[in-house]
Structures are given as C-alpha cells and as structure tokens.
Amino acid sequence: MKKLISVEEAVAKVKDGMTVMIGGFLSNGTPNAIVNALAQSEVKNLILIVNDTAYPDKGCGQLIANKQVKKVIVSHIGTNPCTSEQMNSGELEIEFSPQGTLAERIRSGGAGLGGVLTPTGIGTLVAEGKQVLNIDGKDYLLEKPLRADVALLRGLKAPVYRWPGGNFVSGYDWHDGIGERDKRPPRRNPAWTGVESNDVGIHEFMRLCELLDTEPYIAVNAGLGGVKEAADEVEYCNGTEDTPMGKWRKQNGQAKPWKVKWWSVGNEMFGDWQLGFMSTEAFVKKHNSFADAMWKVDSSIHLIAVGEVGRWDEMILANCADRMDLVSEHFYCQDWHGGGLMTHVLQIPRNIRRIAEAHRGYRKDIPALEGKDIRICMDEWNYWYGPHIYGELGTRYFLRDALGIAAGLNEFLRQSDMVFMANYAQTVNVIGCIKATTTDACYASTGEVLKLYREQFGTVPVKVDGELRPLDVAAAIRSSDQALTLSVINPGWEEVTFELDILGGQFEYQAKTCRLNGVATIYTLTGPDDMAYNTPGQESVVKVSEKSLKNTKQVKVGPFSANVIVLGTE
C-alpha cells in the first residue's frame, strides 16, 4: 500500500456528501495544506467531524465560510461567526457533542463498538432524543459512534454492491434504518448475535453506491419478513413522490426515486441455519407471492430467486420461472494445503464449472425454462473455511488465494453464457478483500487481484484453444480502447515461457479490423512466496508490477503469479 500521497491525491479522494474527520484545536494541529486545498476545490455538502470550527479564514472554518458543509458534529463553534450565522439561517446543521464525548464517539467508531455510555449531558439539551440507560442506579446517555468515509472502496471499482445480504437479511426490518440516525432503534441481531445499531440503512447504502459510482442490489427479507414489507421497500426506493412510501422517502431527504434495478427474494432459504427456513414446496409459494407483490409496485425491476444446485433448484426453476430474471447461487471453498498449490488454486474454477453445467442440464430437463434465459447470479463466492482467522481482520488471504480468485475470474468469463453476475463476498474484514484496523487499511491479496482485473482486463470474451497447462489462460477485448487482453495465471513453482507474437495479429470487433501494433504491457501480481500476505500499516508484499513489451514473440511469467497482458492495437 502506498503510504505517502500528495495533497492533490488526498483532496481528490474527497467527494460531495462525504463525512470527513479533521483533527486539531482551532487551527493548531490541523492538516492545513490539505484543508486549504479542499477549500479551493468544488467539493460540497460535506459532513465535518471536528473539535471546533476554527476561524472563517483558517483551518476547517474556511470550508464553512465557503458553504461547502451541510452538517458539523462539533464541541465548540464560538470562534467562527460564519458557523453561527449559517446555523441560525438554517443553512448549516450543527450537532453539538461535548469534547470528551466526541473523542470517545470517534474512538468507538474506530474500534467497531456500538457506542459509548456517559453521564455527561444528562438533564441537558444534549440528551434530547437519545437513549438513557440506568446502570446500578445511575443514568447514562448512549452516544453512538462516529465514522468517516473509506477511500479504498473506490479503488475496487465494483460495478454492483449487494445489501444487506447474508444471513443477516432474514431477520432485518428495513424500517429500522430509516429516519434520523440518533432516533433509530438498536436491535438484537438474531442471525449473527450482538446488537445492530441501524446506523446504516437504505439512505446510507444508496449514498455509498453514489459515491462509489456503482449499482445497488437489495435483498429483501423473505425469512421472518412478509410480503407487504418487501413491496413497501420497493416502493420506498422506486416509487414516485405521490406514493405513500415515496412521500415518506421525500420526508427523509430523498425526493427523487433511486430506481433500484436488482432485487433478490431472500438469502439461502434452503438452509436450516437461515431464519425462517422452510421446505422447498413452501418457499416456492412464498417466492411467487413476493415476486407478484414487488412487480406490482414496479414491473421494471429484475428479480433474483434463491437457488441451490440439486432438488431445490429443480423445484424453484420448475415452479417460479415466470417470476424471476436470475437465480442465485453461492459457493465457498476450503483453504486447502494438502493437495498442493495447483489443487488449491483450481478449486474455484471447478466449482464455477460445476454450477454452470448443472444449469445447462436444467435448461434441457425442465420444460418451464424453454424459451427463457434465466442465468446465474453468483452473489456469494470466495475462499472462506480454514484455520486462518485473526481477530477483527478476519480471514488472512495469501498469494495462493489471490491466484484462486484470478482463476475464478477467468472461469466466470468462460462461463458467461450461463453466469450473468458474480459478487465477491465480502468487501471489508471478516472474509473481505480489504483489511482495515482503526488506523490503517490495505488491499488483501484478493483485493489486489480484483482491482487488477477491474482496471486492466477486458469484458468481451475471446475463445482460447489448446493445452496450456500449467497455465490458466483467458482472453477478452477491452471495449474502452479495443485492446486485446490476456490473463495468464501460473499456479506452479517454476517460471514458464510461452509463445506470444504481439505484432501482426488481428481480430474483428464491432465490424472493425483491429491489428496488434507490437506494443504490450504486462501487469504481474505476485509476492515472495505463495503464502505471502498484506498487512494494514505495512508495505504491501503482494502487489502489482508493470513492464512494457515490444515486438516480442515470447513472454515469461514467474512462479505463483497472476498476469494481465494488454496488447495494443492500431
């Protein structure tokens, strides 16, 4: 991970509507170079978390004077008249937090806690609207945690994010995440234990998608939830202002419908670990009733049904084919050392082929699928199980895991006639591709490969023939510039040389003849050994290097490496 970036790079990471923490007392200890540059930018509608609002011409006070801020969470504003003026005029929202409480809220946010209990503010305006808990005869305010935005997510450039997803959704009431954060009810989490603060709801998720320039994909609660709740959720997101839910959405600050396209009816309802688990026969009826109600609200949405290879899929596809657009599948692989490096790497592509082949069989055997193109939404897939669990960071991902993810991406491309969407699970910590502590963050090895493919690999499949072992090779055209891209994975322990003539070849794309120009770039993801991994706060050892190639007919790829070769065209 790059530890030092320029002021310009830092400011470029701040987007409209982001929550930004700025340190310092008045203008002392403030990162003034960054704040000054931010004040010269066009970014607006910021939420600031600061000790004070400094002065109109110094520190973070410049941002307020420029009217770049919509809300401040702060302990003191008296030194900046612009703050009080905008507060009194209604232009600026102020949330006062006593200085010690503010520090503890920030600390609890960084530590992943649900908040902090404090007697400070009891019986004052500070306590209005906040939960009071009596502990051993003494009253305490529950002050919720404060967190700022994370920029690493933008680097992944993920086209779709699924929410809330996982087993959690089967016990989740979306109404709890609506309205003012401080007034949202904390709830016991029946799926994963603990308490859900409901600080993140539909509005926050949609704002995240806007910031990341990605499409939202929402799973509705088909476990303990009901049909009406699901239909109302669709209306809340997509309904016009004159609908009951659209009116409520407008009251909560979002007049324009979000027009969410992707919706799934539940999660893993085939498993007895799932809240609301029921028989296949019973869920067929439930899915159809949900689909009818959700499509009645918005017929344009795309519905994704819960799938699982075997009898469950056969029943769902035979009885719900008219009420779905895609069918969900999940798989996780064993973190397996006993079979060697290549065995470990090839687990993911083998699972993808297994599921794709099963669905090809369904198309032949299930009459209800005739004339329909119901493809797979692989909305959970990853390595997961294994002995490598390390506290808050979750699973530690090694270089060998990154090679498996790369091989999986190659296989998804090869099986794209059957696989429409694939959502890596998850994003941050637990089994995520980003690892973050309270002070540092980095891409895990798997995050590095996802980022590499997103930035460099094409999206239009090209067939690759021949025996290439031990290499795993896939090819695709990059539509942005008509470059031919090759993914070459070497899951072995030896360097491999192969023939590649980058001059003189040609291919047809969109009725145009594209000729290779003899210039190529090879991007190589590797590390010191197959068990190398990245750690937040330390220099990344699993990382991508770049090398130019010119007029060559041979290419070498090192051991345990994932390579993307971009061949330029005339």
C-alpha positions, 0 to 999 in steps of 0.5 A: 500500500502506498503510504505517502500521497500528495495533497492533490491525491488526498483532496481528490479522494474527497467527494460531495456528501462525504463525512470527513474527520479533521483533527486539531484545536482551532487551527493548531494541529490541523492538516492545513495544506490539505484543508486549504486545498479542499477549500479551493476545490468544488467539493460540497455538502460535506459532513465535518467531524471536528473539535471546533470550527476554527476561524472563517479564514483558517483551518476547517472554518474556511470550508464553512465560510465557503458553504461547502458543509451541510452538517458539523458534529462539533464541541465548540463553534464560538470562534467562527461567526460564519458557523453561527450565522449559517446555523441560525439561517438554517443553512448549516446543521450543527450537532453539538457533542461535548469534547470528551464525548466526541473523542470517545464517539470517534474512538468507538467508531474506530474500534467497531463498538456500538457506542459509548455510555456517559453521564455527561449531558444528562438533564441537558439539551444534549440528551434530547432524543437519545437513549438513557440507560440506568446502570446500578442506579445511575443514568447514562446517555448512549452516544453512538459512534462516529465514522468517516468515509473509506477511500479504498472502496473506490479503488475496487471499482465494483460495478454492483454492491449487494445489501444487506445480504447474508444471513443477516437479511432474514431477520432485518426490518428495513424500517429500522434504518430509516429516519434520523440516525440518533432516533433509530432503534438498536436491535438484537441481531438474531442471525449473527448475535450482538446488537445492530445499531441501524446506523446504516440503512437504505439512505446510507447504502444508496449514498455509498453506491453514489459515491462509489459510482456503482449499482445497488442490489437489495435483498429483501427479507423473505425469512421472518419478513412478509410480503407487504414489507418487501413491496413497501421497500420497493416502493420506498426506493422506486416509487414516485413522490405521490406514493405513500412510501415515496412521500415518506422517502421525500420526508427523509431527504430523498425526493427523487426515486433511486430506481433500484434495478436488482432485487433478490427474494431472500438469502439461502432459504434452503438452509436450516441455519437461515431464519425462517427456513422452510421446505422447498414446496413452501418457499416456492409459494412464498417466492411467487407471492413476493415476486407478484407483490414487488412487480406490482409496485414496479414491473421494471425491476429484475428479480433474483430467486434463491437457488441451490444446485440439486432438488431445490433448484429443480423445484424453484426453476420448475415452479417460479420461472415466470417470476424471476430474471436470475437465480442465485447461487453461492459457493465457498471453498476450503483453504486447502494445503494438502493437495498442493498449490495447483489443487488449491488454486483450481478449486474455484474454477471447478466449482464455477464449472460445476454450477454452470453445467448443472444449469445447462442440464436444467435448461434441457430437463425442465420444460418451464425454462424453454424459451427463457434465459434465466442465468446465474447470479453468483452473489456469494463466492470466495475462499472462506473455511480454514484455520486462518482467522485473526481477530477483527481482520478476519480471514488472512488471504495469501498469494495462493488465494489471490491466484484462486480468485484470478482463476475464478475470474477467468472461469466466470468469463468462460462461463458467461453464457450461463453466469450473468453476475458474480459478487465477491463476498465480502468487501471489508474484514471478516472474509473481505478483500480489504483489511482495515484496523482503526488506523490503517487499511490495505488491499488483501491479496484478493483485493489486489487481484480484483482491482487488477482485473477491474482496471486492466482486463477486458469484458468481451470474451475471446475463445482460447484453444489448446493445452496450456497447462500449467497455465490458466489462460483467458482472453477478452477485448477491452471495449474502452480502447479495443485492446486485446487482453490476456490473463495468464495465471501460473499456479506452479513453482517454476517460471514458464515461457510461452509463445506470444507474437504481439505484432501482426495479429488481428481480430474483428470487433464491432465490424472493425479490423483491429491489428496488434501494433507490437506494443504490450504491457504486462501487469504481474501480481505476485509476492515472495512466496505463495503464502505471502500476505498484506498487512494494514500499516505495512508495505504491501508484499503482494502487489502489482508490477508493470513492464512494457513489451515490444515486438516480442514473440515470447513472454515469461511469467514467474512462479505463483503469479497472476498476469494481465497482458494488454496488447495494443492495437492500431 
